[in-house]
Amino acid sequence: MSLDRDLAGTVVAITGATAGIGRATARALVAEGARVVLLGRRQERLDELVAELGADAVAAVAGDVADPATNAAVVAAAQERFGRLDSLVANAGIGAYGGIMSMTDDEIRTMDATNFLGTVFSVRAVVPTFREQSGGDVVVVSSVAGLRGGPWEAVYAGTKHAQVGLAGSLDRELREHGIRVTTICPAAVSTEFAIGTGRNAGDEWLEHVLAPEDVADAIVTVLRQSRRLRTQQWVLRAMAEES
């Protein structure tokens, strides 16, 4: 007899939901019968995803993940529309490739605010609810760059190291409250990520890396696990990618 959780009827908030991994995760969770609350910056893309997945299964909030009030609005939307919130997928992030002097000061601040502070504020928004109900899931979508940064990605890798450190500490802090914290660390994923800032649309190598659906499948697998156990960290690579 399977001990996996049935995700039907559970409610999951997803940040960075309008493209790439976030969008694929929303589709995968709705296919499992879950309800999702989407956070993204682009209203038109949110509207398209709601229309695709169905307004009965999806709520959407437009805004900046680095804004605490926006994250509070996501929690409120989950409770008002679906009466609960069970899980958070902290996926929002931006990237760029280049040397330490390649980015402007403002670009560095924006990346740090989105990748790290956006994760902090989204977690802070959900923890009171999860503590009150004695359980929940936090899935942080980080990167293998958070384990070992490569050349030409130092600032990005720094933000991802911060995410990995944050999630590891949260696991130790929140486990006693029944809150599971998982870090997903994919290698390169074929998405819009860094297009125009180190990647080019149509690059042949993107055909041989992970697909967004691969990462979404890992996220669904983690959420379906029996609550007897937790996965602290999951590294994913395509077979064609070196470790």
Disulfide bonds with the S-S distance in Angstrom:
none
